[in-house]
Amino acid sequence: MTSKDTPEEGTPWDKKTSEKFESKRLSEYYDPCQEAANRSLKCLHRNGGDREMCTDYFQAYRDCKKQWVSAI
């Protein structure tokens, strides 16, 4: 990972999340973006399924997944 791609603290894919992912056993599944996914689902539930109200949550999830995939 270059310094440009270094995860920032407070983002879904930060140093703590990265370390947790790297230290898991091979047979264990760990999705570092699960918290972002949960927030998206809660937003949809809270807003009666109105996707327009949750675009920021969806973008945060996409950004997290993008960081995760590029880090692997």
PyMOL Python script that loads the backbone (N, CA, C, O; Angstrom):
from pymol import cmd

cmd.read_pdbstr("""\
ATOM      1  N   MET A   1       0.842  -1.160   0.000  1.00  0.00           N
ATOM      2  CA  MET A   1       0.000   0.000   0.000  1.00  0.00           C
ATOM      3  C   MET A   1       0.896   1.234   0.000  1.00  0.00           C
ATOM      4  O   MET A   1       1.816   1.317   0.813  1.00  0.00           O
ATOM      5  N   THR A   2       0.655   2.181  -0.878  1.00  0.00           N
ATOM      6  CA  THR A   2       1.437   3.403  -0.912  1.00  0.00           C
ATOM      7  C   THR A   2       0.940   4.348   0.158  1.00  0.00           C
ATOM      8  O   THR A   2      -0.112   4.128   0.759  1.00  0.00           O
ATOM      9  N   SER A   3       1.711   5.410   0.396  1.00  0.00           N
ATOM     10  CA  SER A   3       1.273   6.366   1.409  1.00  0.00           C
ATOM     11  C   SER A   3      -0.040   7.021   1.020  1.00  0.00           C
ATOM     12  O   SER A   3      -0.819   7.431   1.881  1.00  0.00           O
ATOM     13  N   LYS A   4      -0.287   7.119  -0.299  1.00  0.00           N
ATOM     14  CA  LYS A   4      -1.551   7.680  -0.778  1.00  0.00           C
ATOM     15  C   LYS A   4      -2.726   6.772  -0.398  1.00  0.00           C
ATOM     16  O   LYS A   4      -3.824   7.255  -0.119  1.00  0.00           O
ATOM     17  N   ASP A   5      -2.489   5.461  -0.391  1.00  0.00           N
ATOM     18  CA  ASP A   5      -3.535   4.489  -0.106  1.00  0.00           C
ATOM     19  C   ASP A   5      -3.601   4.099   1.368  1.00  0.00           C
ATOM     20  O   ASP A   5      -4.401   3.240   1.740  1.00  0.00           O
ATOM     21  N   THR A   6      -2.782   4.709   2.203  1.00  0.00           N
ATOM     22  CA  THR A   6      -2.778   4.373   3.615  1.00  0.00           C
ATOM     23  C   THR A   6      -4.125   4.699   4.226  1.00  0.00           C
ATOM     24  O   THR A   6      -4.617   5.818   4.083  1.00  0.00           O
ATOM     25  N   PRO A   7      -4.735   3.724   4.913  1.00  0.00           N
ATOM     26  CA  PRO A   7      -6.054   3.968   5.503  1.00  0.00           C
ATOM     27  C   PRO A   7      -5.985   5.040   6.579  1.00  0.00           C
ATOM     28  O   PRO A   7      -5.017   5.113   7.336  1.00  0.00           O
ATOM     29  N   GLU A   8      -7.003   5.858   6.638  1.00  0.00           N
ATOM     30  CA  GLU A   8      -7.086   6.906   7.640  1.00  0.00           C
ATOM     31  C   GLU A   8      -7.873   6.400   8.838  1.00  0.00           C
ATOM     32  O   GLU A   8      -8.805   5.609   8.694  1.00  0.00           O
ATOM     33  N   GLU A   9      -7.489   6.866  10.021  1.00  0.00           N
ATOM     34  CA  GLU A   9      -8.234   6.512  11.228  1.00  0.00           C
ATOM     35  C   GLU A   9      -9.658   7.036  11.104  1.00  0.00           C
ATOM     36  O   GLU A   9      -9.873   8.134  10.590  1.00  0.00           O
ATOM     37  N   GLY A  10     -10.629   6.261  11.571  1.00  0.00           N
ATOM     38  CA  GLY A  10     -12.020   6.681  11.547  1.00  0.00           C
ATOM     39  C   GLY A  10     -12.766   6.235  10.299  1.00  0.00           C
ATOM     40  O   GLY A  10     -13.993   6.329  10.252  1.00  0.00           O
ATOM     41  N   THR A  11     -12.052   5.751   9.288  1.00  0.00           N
ATOM     42  CA  THR A  11     -12.725   5.233   8.111  1.00  0.00           C
ATOM     43  C   THR A  11     -13.029   3.764   8.364  1.00  0.00           C
ATOM     44  O   THR A  11     -12.403   3.148   9.226  1.00  0.00           O
ATOM     45  N   PRO A  12     -13.980   3.188   7.628  1.00  0.00           N
ATOM     46  CA  PRO A  12     -14.301   1.773   7.861  1.00  0.00           C
ATOM     47  C   PRO A  12     -13.084   0.863   7.687  1.00  0.00           C
ATOM     48  O   PRO A  12     -12.961  -0.136   8.396  1.00  0.00           O
ATOM     49  N   TRP A  13     -12.193   1.189   6.763  1.00  0.00           N
ATOM     50  CA  TRP A  13     -10.997   0.370   6.548  1.00  0.00           C
ATOM     51  C   TRP A  13      -9.810   1.160   7.080  1.00  0.00           C
ATOM     52  O   TRP A  13      -9.053   1.752   6.310  1.00  0.00           O
ATOM     53  N   ASP A  14      -9.651   1.167   8.397  1.00  0.00           N
ATOM     54  CA  ASP A  14      -8.543   1.887   9.007  1.00  0.00           C
ATOM     55  C   ASP A  14      -7.466   0.895   9.440  1.00  0.00           C
ATOM     56  O   ASP A  14      -7.581  -0.302   9.174  1.00  0.00           O
ATOM     57  N   LYS A  15      -6.438   1.377  10.095  1.00  0.00           N
ATOM     58  CA  LYS A  15      -5.323   0.522  10.496  1.00  0.00           C
ATOM     59  C   LYS A  15      -5.780  -0.602  11.421  1.00  0.00           C
ATOM     60  O   LYS A  15      -5.330  -1.740  11.285  1.00  0.00           O
ATOM     61  N   LYS A  16      -6.669  -0.289  12.358  1.00  0.00           N
ATOM     62  CA  LYS A  16      -7.172  -1.295  13.303  1.00  0.00           C
ATOM     63  C   LYS A  16      -7.918  -2.409  12.565  1.00  0.00           C
ATOM     64  O   LYS A  16      -7.711  -3.589  12.847  1.00  0.00           O
ATOM     65  N   THR A  17      -8.778  -2.035  11.627  1.00  0.00           N
ATOM     66  CA  THR A  17      -9.542  -3.010  10.850  1.00  0.00           C
ATOM     67  C   THR A  17      -8.609  -3.856   9.994  1.00  0.00           C
ATOM     68  O   THR A  17      -8.781  -5.069   9.882  1.00  0.00           O
ATOM     69  N   SER A  18      -7.626  -3.206   9.398  1.00  0.00           N
ATOM     70  CA  SER A  18      -6.658  -3.913   8.567  1.00  0.00           C
ATOM     71  C   SER A  18      -5.894  -4.954   9.386  1.00  0.00           C
ATOM     72  O   SER A  18      -5.708  -6.085   8.938  1.00  0.00           O
ATOM     73  N   GLU A  19      -5.456  -4.574  10.578  1.00  0.00           N
ATOM     74  CA  GLU A  19      -4.737  -5.508  11.444  1.00  0.00           C
ATOM     75  C   GLU A  19      -5.630  -6.676  11.860  1.00  0.00           C
ATOM     76  O   GLU A  19      -5.180  -7.821  11.905  1.00  0.00           O
ATOM     77  N   LYS A  20      -6.885  -6.386  12.162  1.00  0.00           N
ATOM     78  CA  LYS A  20      -7.824  -7.449  12.550  1.00  0.00           C
ATOM     79  C   LYS A  20      -8.027  -8.431  11.396  1.00  0.00           C
ATOM     80  O   LYS A  20      -8.081  -9.643  11.604  1.00  0.00           O
ATOM     81  N   PHE A  21      -8.139  -7.893  10.175  1.00  0.00           N
ATOM     82  CA  PHE A  21      -8.313  -8.743   8.998  1.00  0.00           C
ATOM     83  C   PHE A  21      -7.075  -9.601   8.762  1.00  0.00           C
ATOM     84  O   PHE A  21      -7.188 -10.796   8.489  1.00  0.00           O
ATOM     85  N   GLU A  22      -5.906  -9.002   8.864  1.00  0.00           N
ATOM     86  CA  GLU A  22      -4.661  -9.721   8.604  1.00  0.00           C
ATOM     87  C   GLU A  22      -4.372 -10.795   9.649  1.00  0.00           C
ATOM     88  O   GLU A  22      -3.713 -11.788   9.342  1.00  0.00           O
ATOM     89  N   SER A  23      -4.854 -10.613  10.875  1.00  0.00           N
ATOM     90  CA  SER A  23      -4.537 -11.558  11.945  1.00  0.00           C
ATOM     91  C   SER A  23      -5.574 -12.676  12.107  1.00  0.00           C
ATOM     92  O   SER A  23      -5.394 -13.561  12.944  1.00  0.00           O
ATOM     93  N   LYS A  24      -6.642 -12.649  11.329  1.00  0.00           N
ATOM     94  CA  LYS A  24      -7.666 -13.689  11.459  1.00  0.00           C
ATOM     95  C   LYS A  24      -7.135 -15.026  10.941  1.00  0.00           C
ATOM     96  O   LYS A  24      -6.206 -15.061  10.134  1.00  0.00           O
ATOM     97  N   ARG A  25      -7.728 -16.119  11.409  1.00  0.00           N
ATOM     98  CA  ARG A  25      -7.354 -17.433  10.893  1.00  0.00           C
ATOM     99  C   ARG A  25      -7.855 -17.570   9.464  1.00  0.00           C
ATOM    100  O   ARG A  25      -8.830 -16.922   9.083  1.00  0.00           O
ATOM    101  N   LEU A  26      -7.206 -18.395   8.683  1.00  0.00           N
ATOM    102  CA  LEU A  26      -7.569 -18.567   7.278  1.00  0.00           C
ATOM    103  C   LEU A  26      -8.995 -19.076   7.105  1.00  0.00           C
ATOM    104  O   LEU A  26      -9.650 -18.749   6.116  1.00  0.00           O
ATOM    105  N   SER A  27      -9.479 -19.866   8.047  1.00  0.00           N
ATOM    106  CA  SER A  27     -10.825 -20.427   7.916  1.00  0.00           C
ATOM    107  C   SER A  27     -11.911 -19.458   8.392  1.00  0.00           C
ATOM    108  O   SER A  27     -13.099 -19.750   8.256  1.00  0.00           O
ATOM    109  N   GLU A  28     -11.517 -18.317   8.944  1.00  0.00           N
ATOM    110  CA  GLU A  28     -12.455 -17.342   9.468  1.00  0.00           C
ATOM    111  C   GLU A  28     -12.839 -16.332   8.399  1.00  0.00           C
ATOM    112  O   GLU A  28     -11.991 -15.879   7.630  1.00  0.00           O
ATOM    113  N   TYR A  29     -14.113 -15.983   8.351  1.00  0.00           N
ATOM    114  CA  TYR A  29     -14.564 -14.940   7.433  1.00  0.00           C
ATOM    115  C   TYR A  29     -14.651 -13.638   8.201  1.00  0.00           C
ATOM    116  O   TYR A  29     -15.231 -13.594   9.286  1.00  0.00           O
ATOM    117  N   TYR A  30     -14.088 -12.591   7.660  1.00  0.00           N
ATOM    118  CA  TYR A  30     -14.151 -11.278   8.290  1.00  0.00           C
ATOM    119  C   TYR A  30     -14.371 -10.231   7.206  1.00  0.00           C
ATOM    120  O   TYR A  30     -13.561 -10.091   6.290  1.00  0.00           O
ATOM    121  N   ASP A  31     -15.449  -9.516   7.317  1.00  0.00           N
ATOM    122  CA  ASP A  31     -15.746  -8.436   6.374  1.00  0.00           C
ATOM    123  C   ASP A  31     -15.530  -7.114   7.097  1.00  0.00           C
ATOM    124  O   ASP A  31     -16.339  -6.744   7.948  1.00  0.00           O
ATOM    125  N   PRO A  32     -14.465  -6.399   6.781  1.00  0.00           N
ATOM    126  CA  PRO A  32     -14.198  -5.135   7.467  1.00  0.00           C
ATOM    127  C   PRO A  32     -15.233  -4.058   7.156  1.00  0.00           C
ATOM    128  O   PRO A  32     -15.268  -3.021   7.818  1.00  0.00           O
ATOM    129  N   CYS A  33     -16.066  -4.296   6.164  1.00  0.00           N
ATOM    130  CA  CYS A  33     -17.072  -3.309   5.773  1.00  0.00           C
ATOM    131  C   CYS A  33     -18.461  -3.647   6.310  1.00  0.00           C
ATOM    132  O   CYS A  33     -19.445  -3.013   5.930  1.00  0.00           O
ATOM    133  N   GLN A  34     -18.543  -4.637   7.186  1.00  0.00           N
ATOM    134  CA  GLN A  34     -19.842  -5.055   7.694  1.00  0.00           C
ATOM    135  C   GLN A  34     -20.541  -3.938   8.461  1.00  0.00           C
ATOM    136  O   GLN A  34     -21.761  -3.799   8.379  1.00  0.00           O
ATOM    137  N   GLU A  35     -19.782  -3.149   9.198  1.00  0.00           N
ATOM    138  CA  GLU A  35     -20.395  -2.047   9.945  1.00  0.00           C
ATOM    139  C   GLU A  35     -21.030  -1.039   8.979  1.00  0.00           C
ATOM    140  O   GLU A  35     -22.129  -0.545   9.235  1.00  0.00           O
ATOM    141  N   ALA A  36     -20.348  -0.734   7.880  1.00  0.00           N
ATOM    142  CA  ALA A  36     -20.902   0.183   6.882  1.00  0.00           C
ATOM    143  C   ALA A  36     -22.151  -0.416   6.240  1.00  0.00           C
ATOM    144  O   ALA A  36     -23.115   0.298   5.967  1.00  0.00           O
ATOM    145  N   ALA A  37     -22.133  -1.722   6.001  1.00  0.00           N
ATOM    146  CA  ALA A  37     -23.302  -2.389   5.429  1.00  0.00           C
ATOM    147  C   ALA A  37     -24.485  -2.327   6.396  1.00  0.00           C
ATOM    148  O   ALA A  37     -25.617  -2.068   5.988  1.00  0.00           O
ATOM    149  N   ASN A  38     -24.212  -2.565   7.671  1.00  0.00           N
ATOM    150  CA  ASN A  38     -25.274  -2.503   8.683  1.00  0.00           C
ATOM    151  C   ASN A  38     -25.882  -1.109   8.769  1.00  0.00           C
ATOM    152  O   ASN A  38     -27.096  -0.962   8.910  1.00  0.00           O
ATOM    153  N   ARG A  39     -25.037  -0.091   8.682  1.00  0.00           N
ATOM    154  CA  ARG A  39     -25.543   1.285   8.729  1.00  0.00           C
ATOM    155  C   ARG A  39     -26.437   1.577   7.529  1.00  0.00           C
ATOM    156  O   ARG A  39     -27.448   2.266   7.661  1.00  0.00           O
ATOM    157  N   SER A  40     -26.070   1.058   6.365  1.00  0.00           N
ATOM    158  CA  SER A  40     -26.887   1.242   5.164  1.00  0.00           C
ATOM    159  C   SER A  40     -28.261   0.610   5.341  1.00  0.00           C
ATOM    160  O   SER A  40     -29.282   1.212   5.008  1.00  0.00           O
ATOM    161  N   LEU A  41     -28.274  -0.608   5.868  1.00  0.00           N
ATOM    162  CA  LEU A  41     -29.538  -1.308   6.078  1.00  0.00           C
ATOM    163  C   LEU A  41     -30.409  -0.616   7.124  1.00  0.00           C
ATOM    164  O   LEU A  41     -31.627  -0.532   6.966  1.00  0.00           O
ATOM    165  N   LYS A  42     -29.785  -0.122   8.190  1.00  0.00           N
ATOM    166  CA  LYS A  42     -30.536   0.600   9.212  1.00  0.00           C
ATOM    167  C   LYS A  42     -31.146   1.869   8.626  1.00  0.00           C
ATOM    168  O   LYS A  42     -32.280   2.225   8.948  1.00  0.00           O
ATOM    169  N   CYS A  43     -30.392   2.546   7.769  1.00  0.00           N
ATOM    170  CA  CYS A  43     -30.901   3.765   7.136  1.00  0.00           C
ATOM    171  C   CYS A  43     -32.118   3.442   6.270  1.00  0.00           C
ATOM    172  O   CYS A  43     -33.123   4.152   6.314  1.00  0.00           O
ATOM    173  N   LEU A  44     -32.025   2.372   5.485  1.00  0.00           N
ATOM    174  CA  LEU A  44     -33.157   1.978   4.648  1.00  0.00           C
ATOM    175  C   LEU A  44     -34.387   1.672   5.498  1.00  0.00           C
ATOM    176  O   LEU A  44     -35.501   2.079   5.171  1.00  0.00           O
ATOM    177  N   HIS A  45     -34.167   0.957   6.580  1.00  0.00           N
ATOM    178  CA  HIS A  45     -35.279   0.600   7.467  1.00  0.00           C
ATOM    179  C   HIS A  45     -35.892   1.850   8.092  1.00  0.00           C
ATOM    180  O   HIS A  45     -37.113   1.994   8.153  1.00  0.00           O
ATOM    181  N   ARG A  46     -35.031   2.743   8.552  1.00  0.00           N
ATOM    182  CA  ARG A  46     -35.481   3.968   9.210  1.00  0.00           C
ATOM    183  C   ARG A  46     -36.254   4.886   8.259  1.00  0.00           C
ATOM    184  O   ARG A  46     -37.138   5.630   8.684  1.00  0.00           O
ATOM    185  N   ASN A  47     -35.909   4.823   6.966  1.00  0.00           N
ATOM    186  CA  ASN A  47     -36.530   5.716   5.985  1.00  0.00           C
ATOM    187  C   ASN A  47     -37.522   5.008   5.067  1.00  0.00           C
ATOM    188  O   ASN A  47     -37.826   5.501   3.980  1.00  0.00           O
ATOM    189  N   GLY A  48     -38.012   3.889   5.489  1.00  0.00           N
ATOM    190  CA  GLY A  48     -39.040   3.181   4.732  1.00  0.00           C
ATOM    191  C   GLY A  48     -38.598   2.705   3.366  1.00  0.00           C
ATOM    192  O   GLY A  48     -39.412   2.627   2.445  1.00  0.00           O
ATOM    193  N   GLY A  49     -37.317   2.384   3.217  1.00  0.00           N
ATOM    194  CA  GLY A  49     -36.810   1.859   1.955  1.00  0.00           C
ATOM    195  C   GLY A  49     -36.452   2.925   0.926  1.00  0.00           C
ATOM    196  O   GLY A  49     -36.136   2.595  -0.217  1.00  0.00           O
ATOM    197  N   ASP A  50     -36.495   4.190   1.311  1.00  0.00           N
ATOM    198  CA  ASP A  50     -36.174   5.282   0.385  1.00  0.00           C
ATOM    199  C   ASP A  50     -34.659   5.374   0.196  1.00  0.00           C
ATOM    200  O   ASP A  50     -33.945   5.904   1.048  1.00  0.00           O
ATOM    201  N   ARG A  51     -34.187   4.853  -0.926  1.00  0.00           N
ATOM    202  CA  ARG A  51     -32.752   4.810  -1.211  1.00  0.00           C
ATOM    203  C   ARG A  51     -32.126   6.206  -1.319  1.00  0.00           C
ATOM    204  O   ARG A  51     -30.951   6.383  -0.998  1.00  0.00           O
ATOM    205  N   GLU A  52     -32.883   7.167  -1.755  1.00  0.00           N
ATOM    206  CA  GLU A  52     -32.364   8.529  -1.906  1.00  0.00           C
ATOM    207  C   GLU A  52     -31.905   9.114  -0.565  1.00  0.00           C
ATOM    208  O   GLU A  52     -30.991   9.938  -0.523  1.00  0.00           O
ATOM    209  N   MET A  53     -32.528   8.692   0.506  1.00  0.00           N
ATOM    210  CA  MET A  53     -32.180   9.201   1.833  1.00  0.00           C
ATOM    211  C   MET A  53     -30.883   8.579   2.369  1.00  0.00           C
ATOM    212  O   MET A  53     -30.330   9.065   3.355  1.00  0.00           O
ATOM    213  N   CYS A  54     -30.402   7.526   1.736  1.00  0.00           N
ATOM    214  CA  CYS A  54     -29.270   6.774   2.272  1.00  0.00           C
ATOM    215  C   CYS A  54     -28.048   6.785   1.362  1.00  0.00           C
ATOM    216  O   CYS A  54     -27.158   5.949   1.522  1.00  0.00           O
ATOM    217  N   THR A  55     -27.988   7.696   0.428  1.00  0.00           N
ATOM    218  CA  THR A  55     -26.887   7.686  -0.544  1.00  0.00           C
ATOM    219  C   THR A  55     -25.523   7.830   0.120  1.00  0.00           C
ATOM    220  O   THR A  55     -24.553   7.229  -0.342  1.00  0.00           O
ATOM    221  N   ASP A  56     -25.426   8.609   1.189  1.00  0.00           N
ATOM    222  CA  ASP A  56     -24.139   8.759   1.882  1.00  0.00           C
ATOM    223  C   ASP A  56     -23.684   7.436   2.502  1.00  0.00           C
ATOM    224  O   ASP A  56     -22.496   7.113   2.483  1.00  0.00           O
ATOM    225  N   TYR A  57     -24.623   6.682   3.044  1.00  0.00           N
ATOM    226  CA  TYR A  57     -24.290   5.381   3.625  1.00  0.00           C
ATOM    227  C   TYR A  57     -23.841   4.395   2.542  1.00  0.00           C
ATOM    228  O   TYR A  57     -22.893   3.635   2.741  1.00  0.00           O
ATOM    229  N   PHE A  58     -24.522   4.415   1.407  1.00  0.00           N
ATOM    230  CA  PHE A  58     -24.142   3.527   0.313  1.00  0.00           C
ATOM    231  C   PHE A  58     -22.754   3.880  -0.207  1.00  0.00           C
ATOM    232  O   PHE A  58     -21.956   2.996  -0.516  1.00  0.00           O
ATOM    233  N   GLN A  59     -22.474   5.169  -0.301  1.00  0.00           N
ATOM    234  CA  GLN A  59     -21.164   5.591  -0.789  1.00  0.00           C
ATOM    235  C   GLN A  59     -20.065   5.189   0.187  1.00  0.00           C
ATOM    236  O   GLN A  59     -18.984   4.776  -0.233  1.00  0.00           O
ATOM    237  N   ALA A  60     -20.327   5.305   1.469  1.00  0.00           N
ATOM    238  CA  ALA A  60     -19.347   4.891   2.478  1.00  0.00           C
ATOM    239  C   ALA A  60     -19.053   3.391   2.350  1.00  0.00           C
ATOM    240  O   ALA A  60     -17.907   2.967   2.493  1.00  0.00           O
ATOM    241  N   TYR A  61     -20.088   2.596   2.083  1.00  0.00           N
ATOM    242  CA  TYR A  61     -19.905   1.154   1.907  1.00  0.00           C
ATOM    243  C   TYR A  61     -19.091   0.872   0.638  1.00  0.00           C
ATOM    244  O   TYR A  61     -18.175   0.050   0.663  1.00  0.00           O
ATOM    245  N   ARG A  62     -19.416   1.540  -0.458  1.00  0.00           N
ATOM    246  CA  ARG A  62     -18.661   1.343  -1.699  1.00  0.00           C
ATOM    247  C   ARG A  62     -17.199   1.749  -1.532  1.00  0.00           C
ATOM    248  O   ARG A  62     -16.299   1.068  -2.022  1.00  0.00           O
ATOM    249  N   ASP A  63     -16.968   2.860  -0.838  1.00  0.00           N
ATOM    250  CA  ASP A  63     -15.592   3.310  -0.606  1.00  0.00           C
ATOM    251  C   ASP A  63     -14.823   2.306   0.236  1.00  0.00           C
ATOM    252  O   ASP A  63     -13.652   2.032  -0.027  1.00  0.00           O
ATOM    253  N   CYS A  64     -15.483   1.758   1.246  1.00  0.00           N
ATOM    254  CA  CYS A  64     -14.843   0.762   2.092  1.00  0.00           C
ATOM    255  C   CYS A  64     -14.473  -0.475   1.281  1.00  0.00           C
ATOM    256  O   CYS A  64     -13.350  -0.972   1.371  1.00  0.00           O
ATOM    257  N   LYS A  65     -15.422  -0.968   0.488  1.00  0.00           N
ATOM    258  CA  LYS A  65     -15.154  -2.154  -0.333  1.00  0.00           C
ATOM    259  C   LYS A  65     -14.011  -1.892  -1.319  1.00  0.00           C
ATOM    260  O   LYS A  65     -13.173  -2.763  -1.553  1.00  0.00           O
ATOM    261  N   LYS A  66     -13.985  -0.701  -1.884  1.00  0.00           N
ATOM    262  CA  LYS A  66     -12.922  -0.350  -2.829  1.00  0.00           C
ATOM    263  C   LYS A  66     -11.562  -0.384  -2.136  1.00  0.00           C
ATOM    264  O   LYS A  66     -10.594  -0.908  -2.688  1.00  0.00           O
ATOM    265  N   GLN A  67     -11.488   0.177  -0.925  1.00  0.00           N
ATOM    266  CA  GLN A  67     -10.238   0.144  -0.166  1.00  0.00           C
ATOM    267  C   GLN A  67      -9.862  -1.290   0.181  1.00  0.00           C
ATOM    268  O   GLN A  67      -8.693  -1.663   0.087  1.00  0.00           O
ATOM    269  N   TRP A  68     -10.836  -2.092   0.578  1.00  0.00           N
ATOM    270  CA  TRP A  68     -10.574  -3.470   0.969  1.00  0.00           C
ATOM    271  C   TRP A  68     -10.033  -4.273  -0.206  1.00  0.00           C
ATOM    272  O   TRP A  68      -9.036  -4.982  -0.066  1.00  0.00           O
ATOM    273  N   VAL A  69     -10.668  -4.170  -1.341  1.00  0.00           N
ATOM    274  CA  VAL A  69     -10.261  -4.932  -2.527  1.00  0.00           C
ATOM    275  C   VAL A  69      -8.873  -4.481  -2.996  1.00  0.00           C
ATOM    276  O   VAL A  69      -8.062  -5.313  -3.404  1.00  0.00           O
ATOM    277  N   SER A  70      -8.597  -3.191  -2.944  1.00  0.00           N
ATOM    278  CA  SER A  70      -7.299  -2.710  -3.392  1.00  0.00           C
ATOM    279  C   SER A  70      -6.184  -3.082  -2.411  1.00  0.00           C
ATOM    280  O   SER A  70      -5.016  -3.149  -2.796  1.00  0.00           O
ATOM    281  N   ALA A  71      -6.539  -3.324  -1.144  1.00  0.00           N
ATOM    282  CA  ALA A  71      -5.541  -3.681  -0.133  1.00  0.00           C
ATOM    283  C   ALA A  71      -5.170  -5.164  -0.190  1.00  0.00           C
ATOM    284  O   ALA A  71      -4.105  -5.565   0.279  1.00  0.00           O
ATOM    285  N   ILE A  72      -6.053  -5.966  -0.766  1.00  0.00           N
ATOM    286  CA  ILE A  72      -5.815  -7.418  -0.791  1.00  0.00           C
ATOM    287  C   ILE A  72      -4.866  -7.805  -1.865  1.00  0.00           C
ATOM    288  O   ILE A  72      -4.559  -8.986  -2.022  1.00  0.00           O
TER     289      ILE A  72
END
""", "prot")
cmd.dss("prot")
cmd.show_as("cartoon", "prot")
cmd.util.cbc("prot")
cmd.orient("prot")
